[in-house]
Amino acid sequence: MTNKIEKIISTFLFLIFTIKAEAATQNIFEKLAKGKTCNASSSQKIDCSYRIGNSLWIEIVGVGEDDVGVAFMKSDYKGEYYAKIGKMHNCVIVNAGLKSSEILDYAFISPKTGKIYKSVEGCYSENKK
C-alpha cells in the first residue's frame, strides 16, 4: 500500500514539474511571435497586432512609415505583461508584469520593420538602417 502511494505521489510530482518546465520554456519572444498578425490596410500600409493572451495587446499602424503609430490597447504593469517605448532605440519593450513568473524576460518590437527581437541590440541595429 505504501509503495503504491509513493508511486502515485512521485508520478504526480513528475507531471507537475514537466508541465511547469514546458510552460517556462515559452518566453515572451515566442508568445509575441505566436500572437502576431499583420495585414495590408486599404491604403497599402502594413498594420500589425501583437497579443499575449488577454493581458497584452499592441497595435502598430503603418509599419515602416514615417508616420507609424503605436497603440497600447492593453498593457498593465500589475498584470502579466506590459509594454513601453524605448526612446533611445525607438523599440517597443515588452516586459513581464508583476503577476508573471517571467520576471527577467523581455522582447522588443521594431515599429520600422514589425519584427520581434530577443535583444535590444537587434532591434536598435535594425532601426538605424
N, C-alpha and C positions, 0 to 999 in steps of 0.2 A: 504494500500500500504506500509506504513512504517513498519507495523508488519510483512509483507511478506519479506521485505528486511532484517529486523533483523533476521528472521528465517534462511534465506539463508546465511547470514554472520556468524551466530552462528554455523550452520551446517558445513560450510566451515572451520571455525577455529577448530571445533571439529575434523574434518577429518585430518587436517594438524597436530595437536598435537598428534593424535592417530598414524599416520604414523611415525612421528619423534620418539615417545616413543617406538614403535615396533622396529625401526631401532637401537635405542640406547641400547636395551636390548641384542642385539647380540654383545658380546665383542670379543676382539682379540682371546682369547682362543677358543671360539665357531667358529669363522671364520676360524682359523687354522685347527681345527678338521674337519670342513666341506671340506676344501681344501687339506686334507692329503690323499696321496695314497702311498702304499708300495707294492713292488714286490720282488720276489726272482730272482736274476740275474742268468746267466748261470753257474756262479761259486758258486751258492747256498748261496750267500751273500744277505742280505736284504738291499734294496735301498728304500729310502723314499723321496717323494717330498711333499713340503708344499707350498700352494699358497693361497693368498688372492687377488681375482680379478686379475687385470692386474698390481697391484702395488708391489706385493711381491712374490718372488719365491726362495725357498731354496731347495737344494738337499743334502741329507745325504746318502753317499755311504758306504756300509759296516757297517750298524748299529750294534753296539756291538763288532766290531772287534778292534784289537789293532791299525790297520792302517785306521780307519774310516776317511772319508773325508767329509768336509762341504764346499759346494759351494754356494755363494750368487749370484744367476743368475740374480736377480733383487731386488734391495734394494735401496731406495732413501730417505734420511733424509728430503729432501724438498718435498717429495711426501706424500702419505697417510700412508705408513708403511715402516719401515726399520729394519734391524737385525744386530746383532753383537755377538761376543763370549765373555762370561764372563770367564776370565782366572781362577779366584779363584774356581768356581764351575763347569767349563767346560760345561756350558749350552749355547745354542743359545738363546739370548734375543731378543724378537720381541717387538718393540716399535711402538707407533703411531708417524707418521711423522708430519711435520708442517701443512699439508693440512687436517689432520684428526681431527675429533671432539672428539676422544677418548684419550685426552691428557694424562691422568694419568693411562692408561690401559697398561698392559704388559702380555706377555705369555712367557713360557720357554720351550725349546725343548731339550731333552737329546739325544746326539749322541750315548749314551750307550744303550738306550732302544728304542729310536724313539718316545717315548711318549711325549705328550704335558702336561705341568703343569701350574696351575694358579699362583703358588708361586715359588720363587727361592728355598725355603726350601725343597719343594717336589722334585724338580729336583736335588738339591745338595745331598739330602739323598739317592736318587736312584743311583747317580753316584758314591757314596762312596762304594757301595756294591761290 
